[in-house]
């Protein structure tokens, strides 16, 4: 056994933060993050029905996760009987595991994403692998793989190849997260639901992931899932018998062939909520590198939907896109007929006065690419040839609509769609309930996804302040930002700022709008110039449900967005993140009822540097934006 912070011998679990005293059998394994702030321990405890794997996590000596069970259950009896193998009879599959070996590793590399919130991502962790096997059946092996990053702790169950070829059916995974008393969670029942801050009791149902937690003493944590590509989605439920404890709740069972690994269970920890968003690259690092060798055809950009699908209207939108430095337009559902019917053909236009070849050619001449919506029915029926046809047409991307999510079947199907799309140089945007788990590192043609309560539902400003600290930790989201629609529940400066706050390398603007509604408002220059991928991202201030200020850099330019909740608020902003001794120009966009435009947004210009500070008085549901450039 290779030693790496390993503690041997019989230890007594009286140090386990409230766990009933029970003997720890054999070995306690400890792994620390490179900065030594995070520590995770894993061990077995002898209980009435056998050995139980436990782990715990601390941050700078403070308990984050109290002793919590690592519990995964399998039912392989059909395969075992069919292949005349020994039938496992343990209710808890892990109850009779014994340690075979413990090995350690250190990893420190950097890589460049095709599109990202930062241009260089460091992948730095200390790892440990605990190799186990059934004491009565050595053909059954399982490893616990644990990594300690500065950003958080990640672990998963890995099943090496079974020598007898037995197939595996994962029926339950009840991995526990025993949290400190007084913790609260930002709970959402589904991907597009509203958020509620709730105590860890009496939840209305399982919570969507990632799950952001406010801990006693000012710390924040986030429970997330990474590399969920061949498994069933995990939700988070409350333990029925352990207080202040969250457990993984599989959407369905999963049927797998060894060797395989479950998705990573991730526990991020931060001293301020904004650091959770800044550190979300941990989810990317837990996925394999890009499987697309030549990524030159993957072009991030801004996109506008064509509401009325005619040839003339499409060309008007292309001209508007050119004027406002947008790269794409989208034809949404029904362009090929009833999107919910298998009888509709997604290679045939079903709208009169809609010359798609002429539109694509016009867009190509103007430098504007075309995206098409395709519902799951057509994707399922036509995917063997559909993307190749679109590539021949010159289509740049496909928006997947109303995909089924959660089950093992539809998870693997969707991952296969990313591969098929990539083979034909097609970019992807997934709607509706689906959320990424970092697989855009592997398939960088996956530009964005919905899985968010955005401007299709017109949420209020308070909801908008929650999203950067919750949904956006999972990765890019297609919020479908609007500007002119009368149903918007915020000010226009608030909407303007969202393009800087919300990350999406395919950024939808003017979702419910059309070119006729625009009167050339001067503040639109903020959207005209804003990029969609970044060299650096900083969450300067904020708290979920209250307010947020995000600054993003591309080259020498900074784009800053600030929004408040449903109440008025004053924000003091220091520009000390700017390079020192470099004079810069700032365009400042704020709500002002005296401005003689429909949108009531004031535009000012001033010189700024690292010693500059500004005060913003936000009205209820208000916001501000700042563009800083040399």
Secondary structure, DSSP 8 states (H G I E B T S, - for coil): ---SSEEES-EEGGGSTT----EEEEEEEEEE-TTS-EEEEEEEEEETTEEEEEEEEEETTEEEEEEEE--EEE--HHHHHHTT------SSGGGGEEEEEEEEEEEEEEE--SS-SSS-EEEEEEEEEEEEEETTEEEEEEEEEEEEESSEEEEEEEE---TT---EEEEEE--EEEE-TT-EEEE-SSTTS--EEEESSS-SS-B-SSEEEE-GGG-EEEEEEE--SSS--EEEEE-SSSTTEEEEEESS-EEE-SSEE--EEEEEEESSHHHHHHTTHHHHHTS---S-S--TT---EEEEEESS--HHHHHHHHHHHHHTT--EEEE-TTTTS-TT-TT--TTS--STT--HHHHHHHHHHHT-EEEEEEEHHHHHHHHHHHHHHHHHHT--EEEEES---SSHHHHHHHHHHHHHHHHTT-EEEE-SS----STTTT-TTEEEE--S--TTT---HHHHHHHTTTGGGGS-------SS-TT--S-HHHHHHHHHHS--SEEE-STT--GGG----GGGHHHHH--SS-SEEEEEEEETTTEEEEEEEETTEEEEEEEE-SS-EEEEEE-TTS-TT--EEEEEEEE-TTSSSSS-EEEEEEEE-TT-EEEEEE-TT-EEEEEEE-
